[in-house]
Each structure stands twice: as structure tokens, then as C-alpha cells.
Amino acid sequence: TLFFLATVGFILRFLQSKDISKVESEASLAENEIAGFKDKEAALFVLKNRLTAISQIVKVPGKQAEIYELAVLELPQSVGLASVGFDKNGNITESLVVPDGATLDNVLDIYMEKASKTEIESLSRGRDGVYRVNLKIQIENNPF
């Protein structure tokens, strides 16, 4: 009987360890799947911010909407728009998150081509290599 009980105990332990291994592997797969969603979530967050800015633009009539379109819609997709607004002189102010130097050059070229004056108010590069830039953009015939 002691041999029988030891054998049953061994078999139960073996079956439990198989179940635990199976659960651990399923948990690992689930963790990897969740990690894959982080990039998608970040992209959706940027897209949501842009759509919010665009929906606000559409509600604004006239020349102001055209200026916002320049400030928002001309940006490359990889650029994050943290904020956009007007200062007391009617200049466009923007805070951007730019992934690399080449994209930053591209953004500055776009604004220098379309605006009468583009100023970099602040520029920093994080440890992650991402640039954070605050711009002041002056448009000729500004309605403000």
C-alpha cells in the first residue's frame, strides 16, 4: 500500500507540473501579445490627438482654419503634435515630438517654405533620441 500511495503521489505531482508548465507557457504567450499592443496603442494615441486637433480646425471658419491646416496637416505622420495655438501677436505656436533629425529638418523646411518666419523657441533631445521642439510660426496676412 505504501508503494501504491507513493506511485499515486508521484503521478499527481507529474500531472500538476505539466499543468503548471502549460499555464506558464500560455501566460508567456499572453505577455508577448500584450507587449505587441503597446506600439499600436502609442500610434493610436498620436492619431487620436491629431484627429482631435483636426476636428477643432474644421469647426473654425475662415482664415484661421487655413492657418491651422498649415500648422497641423502639413506635418509628416511620424511627428507628434503635442499642442498648437496662437500667441498674443497671432503667431502660431506648436509643440512637436519628432523622432529624428532628418524629420526635424523636413518639418522646418515645410514651415520655412510656407510661413513668413519660423522660430525655434526651444529644442531638446531626450535619451530616447526623440526631439522635442517648440516653434513660433508667423504667417503673412495673419487675420489676428
N, C-alpha and C positions, 0 to 999 in steps of 0.2 A: 504493500500500500504506500509506503514511503517513496518507493521508486515511481509509482504511478503519480503521486502528488507532485514530485519533482519534475516529472515529464510534462504534466499539465501546466505547471508554473512556467517552465521554460517555453512551452508553446505559446502561452498567453503573452509572455514578455516579448517573444519574437514578433507576434502579430501586432502588439502595441507599438513596437519600434518601427514596423512597416507603416503603420498608420501615421505615426509622428513624422516620419520621413516624407510621406506623401503630403501631409499638411504643410510641412516646412517648404517643400518644393512649390506647392501651389501659392503659398504666401510670397515666396521669392518672385514668382511669375507676376503676381498681382502688383508687387512693389515696382518691378520693371515697367509694367504697363502704366502705372500711375506716374512714374518719372517721365515717361514719354509725353504725358499730357501737360507737363509744366511748360514746355516750349509753345505748345498750342495755346495754352492759357495766356502766356505773355503776348503772343501775336494777336489774340482776340482782344486783350486789354488795350493795345495800341490802336487796333481797328475801332474799338468802341469809342475811344477818346476822339479819334478823327471824325467818326460819324456824328458824335455829339457836337463837335465844332462845326461841321458842315450843316447840320440841321439848324443850328443857330444862325448861320450865314444865310440860309435860304429864307429865314423869317425876316431878315433885314432888307428893306427895299433900297434900290438906287445904287449910288456910287460906293457907299460903304460896303455893300455886298461884293462889288467888283474888287475892292481893296482886300477884303478878307479872302476872296478866291485866290488872289495873288499870294497872299501870306500862307495859305493852307494848301491849296490844291496843287501848287507847283512843286511841292516837296516830294523827293523820292520816297518810295514806300518804306525803305529801311529807316527813315528818320522819324523819331518820336516827337510829337508836338506836345510839350508839357503845358504851355499856356500861350495865349495870344490875346492881345488887347491894344488899346490906344493910350498914349501918354497925354499929358495936358496940352501938348502942342499939336496933337493929331497924328503923331508918328505911330507906326505900328511897332509894338514891342512883342517879341517872341522869345520863348524859352524852348530850346530844342535839345534832344538827345540824339547824337549822331554816332553811328557805330565805328567809323574810321575816318582817317584824314582825307582820303580821296572823296568820300561822300561829302565831307565838310566843304572841301574845295568846290564841289559841284553845286552845293546849296548856295554858297557865297557867289559863285558865278551867275546863278539864276537871278539872285536879287540884285547884283550889280548891273545886270543887263536890263532888268525891268524897272528898278527904282532909281530915283534921282540921287539917293545917298543911302548907303548901308554902313552901319557902325556895329562893331563888336563891342558890346558893353562889358562882357565877361566871358572867359573861356577857360575851361579846366578839363583835364583828362584824368579819369579815375584809374584805379589799379586794374580794372577790368578792360582798359583800353578804350572805353567809351568816352566820347567828348560831350560835355555839357556846355552849351553856348547860349548867351542872351544877346539878342540882336535888336537894334533900333533901325527901322526902315522908314525912310522918308519918301513919299510919293509926290510927284508934281501934281498940281491942281487938286490937292487934298481938300475934300469938302468940309473938313473940320476946322 
